[in-house]
Amino acid sequence: MTDAAAAFACNTYSYIFSEDAERCVDHLAALGFAEFELMMYPGHLWPAETDAPARRALRQAVEANGRRIISLNMPNIDINVAGGTAEMRRYSLDILSDVVRLAGDLRVPGVVIGPGKFNPLFPAPRDVLVGHFHAALDELAPLAASAGTTLLVENMSFAFLPKIDELMRAVDAYGRDDIGIVFDVANSHFVGEALGSALLRCRPRLKLVHLSDTDRSTYRHSAIGEGTVPFEELPAALAAVAYDGSLVLEIIANDADRAILDGAARLAAMGIGRASH
């Protein structure tokens, strides 16, 4: 257990193959974390595998120990709400709708989604892709509101809207104030954005911040210090947008406990952490 861990939320990506969600929360709580972002993956946490009694049991187990699930995150690898075929879009929306309902049952305030992916060899016209994204919001946004949760759209470097300005323009054009943004520091850095200006651009909708490292040649969510993300700029950037929400360590590593705790300590030493912003 480290004091630094308490200043961050922890994403469970590194544990999707090894532990189910409840055991994973217990494991990470023993390391000092109290807030969690749970990844959607069969065997870890998956809507079709989690019936009503299991949902109640997970929610009660988390809440009974003073812990908090702040978001559910669908990796967006197997789905695509902007896919070229209606069948893929329907499949993707069905999966995400199930995740939204799960979030409601678990009383989780946010569901992380992506705007969809494009064919890098011959992409569909931008207005077509944005239309598919908006059509997905037509279905998911009212469902999220009725379930008591919030959609959080992430800047994903593999999405058809990888940069924060184009993502914000697409979300703003949709016209709902209750749709938030997840700002992923590594994703932003990978596509060549400046950290401070990118955070300022998404300030009106900023609800969550993801932290991991990468360089600009190979896409990763590595341990802090293994890439070139300028984390030393982050305290001033967070202060400039008056961000007071959770900072989520989304580190993917084989030796996950060590990498995540080391990351928390490194960031805390730079003045980064919930208590410092």
N, C-alpha and C positions, 0 to 999 in steps of 0.2 A: 504494500500500500504506500502511496506517495501523496503528499499534500498537494502537489501540482495537479494530480488527476482530478481533484475536486473542482478545479477551475474550468473543466472541459466536459463536454458530452462525448460519448464514445460510440462510433459506428461499429457494427458487428460483421463487416464484410470478411475479415480475415478468419472468421469462425464458422462460416456457413457450411463447411464440409465436416466440421468436427463436433459441433454442439447444437442442440436445439435452443430456441430462443430463451426459454426460462433458465436453463442451466448456464447459458452464456451470460445472461444478466447477472446471475449469482456470481459467476466467475469474475466478471468485470467489476462488480461491486466490491469484491474482495480486494481488488487492486486500487480502490478508492473512488471509482466513478459512481455518480448518482443519477445521471441522465444518459439516455440511450437512443440511438437511431437504429432500428432493427431492419435488416435487409430481408427482402422477400426471396426465399429460395426453398424448394421442397426439402424437407427434412430439418430445416432450420425454423422457418416460419412461412407457411403457405396457406392461403385462405381455404382451398379445397381440402386441406388436411386438418383444419382447425374448426371443429364444430362448436356449437354454442356453449356446452359445458367447458370445453377446453379454453375458449375465449374468456369465460368468466374466471376460470382458475388462473390463467396467466395474468389477467388484470388484477385480481385480488392478491396474487403473489407479489407482483411488482409494487402495488400501492401499499400493501401491509408493511413493507420495509422502508417506506419513505423514498422510494425510487420513482423515476418518471421516464416514460417513453415519450420522447418529444416528436418523433417522426417515424414513418414507415417509408422505405426506399425500395422501389422496384428497379433493378439494375438496367432495364431498357436494352438488354442484349438480345433477348428472344422476342421482343415485341417492337412494333413500329406504328404509331398512330398516323404517320404521314406516308405509309406504304403505298405503293402504286396500285395494289389490288384492294377491292372492297373487303375481300375475305380476310386479309391481313389486318386491315384497320378494325374490322369487327372483332376479330380474335383479341387484338391488343386492348380494345376498349372493354371487352368482357373481363379480361384479366385485371385491368386497372380499376374497373368498377368493383370487383371483388375485394381489391386492396382497400379501396375507399370505405367499403362497408366494414371491413375488418378494423380499420382505424376508428370508425364510429363505435364499434362494439368494445374496443380496447380503450376508448376515451383518449385517443392520440390526437393532438391538435394539428398535425400536418402530414401530408402525403407528397413525397417528392416524385415528380414526373419530368419527362423530357418532351420537347416539341416534335420529336420524330427525326428520322434519318433519311438521307437521300442517296441515290446512286452516284458515286463519285466519278464514274466514267461518262454518264450521260444523265445529269440530274433533270428532274421535271422542272418546269418553270416555277419561279419563286412564289407567284401568286397561287398556284395550284397547291404547293406544299403548305403555305400559310392557311389556305382554305381548309385543308385536311386537319391542321392543328386547331383551327377555330371550331371546326365541326366536333373534334374531340372534346373541346371545352364546353360546347353546347350540352354534351351529355354528362361530363364529369363534374363541372362546376355546380350545377344544381344538386347533383347527388351528394357532393361533398358538403354543401350547405345543409342539406336535410340530415346528413349523418353527424353533423356537429364537428366537422374537421375542415381543413383548408388545403387547397391545392398549392403546392410550392414548385414552380417551374425552375429547373436548374440549367445553368449555362454549361452544356455538355460539348466537349470539343469534337465529338463524332456526330453531333446533330447537324441538321441543315441550317440552324441558327447558332453557330458556335460562339459568336461574340456578344457581349452583353448589350451593346447598343441595338443591334438588330433583334435580339430577343426581347428587350424592353419595348421596342416599337411594335412588335407583333402582339405582345400581351396588352399594351396600352390600347392598340387599335381594336382589340376585342371588347374593351369597355367595362369590365367588371373590376371594382375596387377590391374585392375579396380574394383575388388571386395574388399570391406572394411569389417572391424570387428567392431561390437558394443561390448564393454566390459561392462557387467552388474556386478557391484560390489556385489550385494546380491547373484546372481546366483553363482558367483565364490566362495564366502565365504561358501555358503550352501554345495558345493561339496568338501570342505576341502582345497581349494587352499590358498596359501599365496598371499596377495594382490600385493606386490611389484614384485615378480617374475612372477606372472601371467600377469601383465601389461607389463613387459619387453618382455614377450614371444610374445605378439600380437602387439608390437610397429610398425613393418613394415606396418601393415594394419589398425592400430587404427584410426577410424574416429569419434567415438562417445562413450561417457561414460554415463551409467545409474546409478543413485544413489537411493538406498532405503535400508532398514534395514531388517535383518532376523537373526535368530539363526541357529544352525546346526541340529535341531531336527524337526522343523516344517517350511516348505517352505512358505515364506511370502515376500511381498514387503511393509513393514511396515514403519511407521514414524521413522525418525532418532532418535535413543536412545532407541527404543523398542526391539532391537535385540543385536547381539554381533559383528557386522561388525566393524573392527578396523579402523574407519574413521580417527583417529589421524595419521595413517600411510599414508594416501592418499596424503597430500601435497608433501611429499618427493617422493612418487611413481610417481606422475604426473610429477614432475620436472625431475625425472630420465629418463622419456621417452619423455621429451620436448613436452608434450601435450598442445596444445593451442586451442583445439576445444571446442564445447559446452559440458556442464555438465547438464544432464537431470534429473530432479527430477521425478522419476517414483514411486511415493508413492500412495498406494491404501488404503484409509481410509474412514470411514463413515463421519467423520467431516473433509472433505478433505481440505477446506480452512485453517483451523487451523493447521492441520498436515503438510501441504506443506509449509506454511509460517514459522512455527516453525522449520521445517527441514532446510529451507534456512538460518535462523538465526543461528541455531546450527552449520551448516557447515561453514558459514562465520566466526564464532567465532574461528573455528579451522584453519582458513587461507585457506579455500577451496572456490573456486569461480572463475569465468572466469577472473576477473581482477587480481587474485593472482597467476595465473600459465601461 
